[in-house]
Structure formats: C-alpha cells, structure tokens
C-alpha cells in the first residue's frame, strides 16, 4: 500500500515526519511505499534514506504550507497547492491508500472531508483518539472535528469508534459509554439524553451507560463518545496532567539522594512508556471515504512511525467496509440529520 504524509505538518516538521516515516518502513511489507508531500527541495534536503528503501520513498511537490494557527477554510482557499490540500487530493484520486498529517487540525478535517467525502450513511466524521489509562486503552470520539454535535452524530461515533477499537486496539466487544455530568440516565443535556435513546435502541452496541470524566481512568468503558469541544478539553487536560505528574515525580526524586533517583529511574521509565499516548500514533478521522489520520502538532519521530503503522492497520482491516455494513444494519434511521 501507499501511505502519504504531510512532510511539512507539525512543530517538528520536516525532520521528525520524514524520519518517522522512514523508520516505519522497517516494520512494513516489502511492497509498501511512503509518499512525502511538501516543497520538493526542502523534503530532499532533510531526507536521509537507507539505500534499501530508496525505491519505496517518493516525493510529491506541494509548494505551500498552512500554518498551525491559520483559519482552515480561508487558508485552504488561498493555498490550493498546500501540503494538506495536495495530500487530500492524492487520497481522492486513489494515489494514496492512507494519508497522515500533523498539521493544522481544522484544515485537515475540512480538506479531508471536502475531497474524500463521507462514507455512505455517515452524517459527520469524528476524530478518535486512543488514550492509555490505568484500566487499559480507551478510545475517545470526537476530539475536535465536530464541536456542535447532534444525537445522530454521537450515535454514529459510538458505532465507528467501537469498530476501530476492536480492530486496531484489539479490544473484543468494546464497552461504549457517553460522556456526561452523571452516570444516571436523567443526567446530562438534551443531546446526551437523546443520544442515549439512540444507542439503547441498537442491541449490537455493548452500551454501559453514561460516564463522568473521572471514569475514563477507571476502566469502566473502552469507548466514550462526546462532542468535539468536550473531547478536545479531555484530550488536552489528560496530556497536561500526565506531563505535569511525571515532571513532579522527577523533581521530587531529584531532591532525594542520587542513589535513590537512579534506583527509581527504570521504574519511572516503564510507567511513562505504559501511559505514553504516542505509542498509538495518530488519530483516525472516522467516517471519511478513505484512511485519514491526524497527529498531534508536537508529534515526534516515534509518533509518526506509529501513526503510519496504525494507518496500515486501518486499511488492512477494511474498517471502512465494516462501518458501512454496521450503519446499513442500524435500527436508527435519519431524516434531515435527526432520528426518525
């Protein structure tokens, strides 16, 4: 398969993007190829590729770059030859089996959805992030693609995220929950209450009810659905909490004897690796007609490598086919985006 990457996307581009993509080739099949999208001269300048991989790495010229803080729609209109735009075009034309970017998230969502379109039956795509927790990996959807959700959107997120979790994460019959302000069915706003009705009407979903924010780390569910605004807050809060916690632990250890600090170092390293979200790579934009992954803007080499491998899994397991099949059999119908 051919996996295309936005070589200019993210805070550490192009070095981390290119290095991570090349490293991923070591774990892929011999006929898999990498396509790096960006200004050709710049990409070639930073490309360091072992001889054995050179015929499997290609460059597609995209002279423009959309900055991380640019307005998505306006920047895509003004820069049709940006790396994000060209990336989406490759997917649309079938010249890439999967695409990955650590660039402007808003621009990625707009470009991917506009070019690739939605899968049959999908109302709005959602970004699904896998977070490592004390109770195991949990998938949160949506974390930023759709900040004004309808109940139908959240219901479809639970179906799509459950399929992704079972295939890519490896969790059998994942438990699905709705993020709310209380576990009781009566708690939450109207969107949460109506979403619960839709999910309960589908016996194929392993629904465990509402969960609160603290439940994410307690292992009570494997998939949690929420509006993109809420999901993005959860994601950023979790990242900050983990980073701050480990900094505090490191600071306290350094206040003790050097011998004690050295003794605890391998333990802390193991714990950090266990709860390092970069182990799961990028987040798929579930619901678009193709395999599209969006990575954190601060992504480094390891994140990109794992994103490439996750994209390969997504394509290999034919997750989109499973989503289309699941939604075609759903008891939940639609009329103008609302349950019927």
C-alpha positions in Angstrom: 0.0 0.0 0.0 1.0 3.7 -0.4 0.8 5.9 2.6 1.2 9.7 2.0 2.4 12.1 4.7 2.3 15.8 5.1 6.1 16.4 5.4 5.5 20.0 6.5 2.9 19.4 9.1 3.6 19.9 12.8 6.0 21.7 15.1 8.9 19.3 14.3 8.5 19.1 10.6 10.0 18.1 8.3 12.7 16.2 10.2 10.5 14.3 12.6 7.9 13.5 9.9 10.4 12.2 7.4 12.5 10.2 10.0 9.3 8.6 11.5 8.1 7.6 8.0 11.4 6.0 7.1 11.6 4.2 10.4 8.1 2.8 9.8 9.2 1.1 6.6 11.3 -1.3 8.8 8.1 -2.7 10.2 6.1 -2.8 6.9 5.8 -5.2 4.0 8.3 -5.0 1.2 5.8 -3.7 -1.3 4.6 -0.8 1.0 5.6 2.7 -0.1 5.8 6.1 1.5 4.9 9.4 -0.2 6.2 12.6 1.3 4.2 15.7 0.4 5.8 19.1 0.6 8.2 21.6 -1.1 10.4 19.2 -3.1 13.7 20.9 -2.4 13.0 21.1 1.3 12.0 17.5 1.6 15.0 16.3 -0.4 17.3 18.4 1.8 16.0 16.7 5.0 15.6 13.2 3.5 18.1 10.6 4.8 17.0 7.3 3.5 18.9 3.9 3.6 19.7 2.6 0.1 17.4 -0.4 0.6 14.3 1.9 0.9 15.0 4.5 -1.8 12.8 2.9 -4.4 9.9 2.8 -1.8 10.0 6.5 -0.9 8.5 9.1 -3.2 8.1 12.9 -3.1 5.1 14.8 -4.3 5.7 18.6 -4.7 3.4 20.9 -2.7 5.0 24.4 -2.6 2.7 25.9 0.1 2.3 25.3 3.8 -0.6 26.1 6.0 0.5 27.3 9.4 -0.8 25.8 12.6 -2.8 28.9 13.6 -4.2 29.7 10.2 -8.0 29.9 9.6 -8.8 26.5 8.0 -11.3 27.3 5.2 -9.6 30.6 4.2 -6.1 29.1 4.1 -7.3 26.1 2.0 -8.9 28.5 -0.4 -5.9 30.7 -0.7 -3.4 27.8 -0.8 -4.8 25.1 -3.1 -1.3 23.7 -3.5 -0.6 23.4 0.2 0.7 20.1 1.5 -2.6 19.4 3.2 -4.6 20.1 0.1 -2.3 18.0 -2.1 -2.4 15.2 0.5 -6.2 15.1 0.4 -6.2 15.2 -3.4 -3.9 12.1 -3.5 -6.4 10.3 -1.4 -9.3 11.4 -3.6 -7.6 10.3 -6.8 -6.6 6.9 -5.4 -2.9 7.7 -5.5 -2.6 7.1 -1.7 -4.3 4.3 0.3 -3.9 6.3 3.5 -2.9 9.9 4.4 -1.4 11.4 7.6 -0.8 14.9 8.8 0.4 16.6 12.0 -0.5 20.0 10.6 -3.4 22.3 11.2 -6.2 20.1 12.5 -9.0 22.3 11.3 -7.6 22.5 7.8 -7.1 18.7 7.8 -10.7 18.0 8.7 -12.1 20.4 6.1 -9.7 19.3 3.3 -10.1 15.5 4.0 -13.9 15.7 4.3 -14.2 18.0 1.2 -12.0 15.9 -1.0 -12.6 12.4 0.3 -16.3 12.9 1.1 -18.1 10.8 3.8 -18.8 7.1 3.8 -22.3 6.1 2.8 -24.6 6.5 5.9 -22.1 8.8 7.8 -23.5 12.2 8.8 -20.3 13.8 10.2 -16.8 12.4 10.6 -15.2 12.3 14.0 -11.6 12.2 15.3 -11.0 9.1 17.5 -8.1 9.3 19.9 -6.8 6.3 21.9 -5.7 7.2 25.4 -3.7 4.8 27.7 -5.3 4.7 31.1 -5.0 2.7 34.4 -7.7 0.4 33.2 -6.3 -0.1 29.7 -6.6 1.8 26.4 -9.8 3.8 25.8 -11.0 5.5 22.6 -12.5 9.0 22.8 -14.5 10.2 19.9 -14.9 13.1 18.9 -11.9 15.2 20.0 -12.3 18.2 17.7 -13.8 17.6 14.3 -17.4 18.4 15.2 -18.0 20.8 18.2 -21.7 21.1 17.6 -23.0 17.6 17.5 -26.5 16.2 17.0 -27.5 12.9 18.7 -27.2 11.1 15.4 -23.5 12.2 15.2 -22.7 10.8 18.6 -24.5 7.6 17.9 -22.6 7.1 14.7 -19.3 7.9 16.6 -20.0 5.1 19.0 -20.6 2.6 16.2 -17.4 3.7 14.3 -15.2 4.0 17.3 -16.2 0.6 18.6 -15.2 -1.0 15.2 -11.9 0.9 15.3 -11.2 -0.1 18.9 -11.9 -3.8 18.2 -9.8 -4.0 15.0 -6.9 -1.7 15.7 -6.6 -1.6 19.5 -7.6 -5.3 19.8 -10.4 -4.9 22.4 -13.1 -7.5 21.9 -16.7 -6.3 22.0 -15.7 -2.9 23.4 -17.9 -1.3 26.1 -19.4 2.0 24.9 -20.4 5.0 27.1 -21.5 8.6 26.7 -19.6 11.4 28.5 -22.0 13.2 30.8 -22.1 15.0 34.1 -23.5 12.0 36.0 -24.0 8.3 35.5 -27.8 8.4 35.9 -29.9 8.3 32.7 -31.6 11.5 33.7 -28.3 13.4 33.9 -26.9 15.5 31.0 -28.2 17.9 28.4 -30.8 17.1 25.8 -28.1 15.9 23.3 -26.8 13.4 25.8 -30.3 12.1 26.7 -31.3 11.7 23.1 -28.0 10.1 22.2 -28.6 7.6 24.9 -32.0 6.7 23.5 -30.5 6.1 20.0 -27.7 3.8 21.4 -30.1 1.9 23.6 -32.2 1.2 20.5 -29.2 -0.6 18.9 -28.7 -4.1 20.5 -25.4 -4.5 18.6 -23.7 -1.9 20.7 -22.3 -3.0 24.0 -23.6 0.1 25.8 -22.7 0.6 29.5 -24.5 4.0 30.0 -23.2 7.4 31.0 -19.8 8.0 32.5 -18.2 11.0 34.2 -14.8 12.5 33.5 -13.1 10.5 36.2 -14.4 7.2 34.9 -12.2 7.5 31.9 -9.3 6.4 34.0 -11.1 3.7 36.0 -11.6 1.1 33.3 -15.4 1.2 33.2 -15.6 1.5 29.4 -13.5 1.1 26.2 -15.1 3.8 24.1 -16.5 7.1 25.2 -18.4 9.5 22.8 -18.8 13.2 23.2 -18.9 16.5 21.3 -15.7 17.6 19.8 -15.4 20.6 22.2 -15.7 18.3 25.2 -13.4 15.7 23.7 -10.7 18.2 22.9 -10.7 19.5 26.5 -10.5 15.9 27.8 -7.5 15.2 25.5 -5.6 18.4 26.4 -6.3 18.1 30.1 -5.1 14.4 30.1 -1.9 15.3 28.2 -1.1 18.2 30.6 -1.9 16.0 33.6 0.4 13.2 32.6 3.2 15.6 31.6 2.9 17.6 34.9 2.7 14.4 37.0 5.9 13.0 35.6 7.7 16.3 36.0 6.6 16.5 39.6 7.8 12.9 40.3 11.1 13.7 38.6 11.5 16.8 40.7 10.8 15.0 43.9 13.2 12.2 43.1 16.0 14.7 42.4 15.5 16.1 45.8 16.5 12.8 47.3 19.8 11.1 47.1 21.3 10.3 43.7 21.3 6.6 44.6 17.6 6.6 45.1 16.9 8.6 42.0 19.0 6.2 39.9 17.2 3.2 41.5 13.8 4.6 40.6 14.7 5.7 37.0 13.9 2.3 35.3 10.5 2.1 37.1 9.5 5.6 36.1 10.6 4.9 32.5 8.4 1.8 32.4 5.4 3.6 33.8 5.9 6.5 31.4 6.0 4.1 28.4 2.9 2.4 29.6 0.9 5.7 29.6 2.6 7.3 26.6 -0.2 8.3 24.2 2.4 8.5 21.3 2.5 4.7 21.3 -0.8 4.8 19.5 0.4 7.3 16.9 -2.2 9.4 15.1 -6.0 9.6 15.4 -8.2 8.5 12.5 -10.8 10.8 11.1 -13.6 8.1 11.2 -16.3 8.4 8.6 -14.4 9.8 5.6 -14.1 7.7 2.5 -10.6 6.6 3.0 -7.9 6.2 5.7 -7.0 9.6 7.1 -5.0 10.1 10.3 -4.4 13.4 12.2 -1.4 13.6 14.5 -0.7 16.0 17.4 1.1 19.1 16.3 4.0 18.3 18.6 4.5 14.8 17.1 8.0 13.4 17.0 9.6 10.6 15.1 8.0 7.8 17.2 4.5 9.3 16.9 4.8 9.4 13.1 6.1 5.9 12.9 3.2 4.6 15.0 0.8 6.6 13.0 2.0 5.1 9.8 1.6 1.6 11.3 -1.9 2.4 12.6 -2.9 3.7 9.2 -1.7 0.4 7.6 -3.8 -1.5 10.2 -6.9 0.7 9.4 -6.6 0.0 5.7 -5.7 -3.7 6.1 -8.6 -4.5 8.4 -11.0 -2.7 6.0 -12.5 -0.7 8.8 -14.5 1.5 6.4 -16.2 -1.5 4.9 -17.2 -2.6 8.4 -18.5 0.8 9.2 -20.7 0.9 6.1 -22.0 -2.5 6.9 -22.8 -1.7 10.5 -24.6 1.6 9.7 -26.6 -0.1 6.9 -28.0 -2.5 9.5 -28.6 0.0 12.2 -32.2 0.3 13.6 -31.6 4.1 13.8 -32.9 6.0 10.7 -32.4 9.6 9.8 -34.5 12.5 8.5 -32.6 15.7 8.0 -29.9 14.6 10.5 -32.5 13.7 13.2 -33.7 10.3 14.4 -36.9 9.2 12.9 
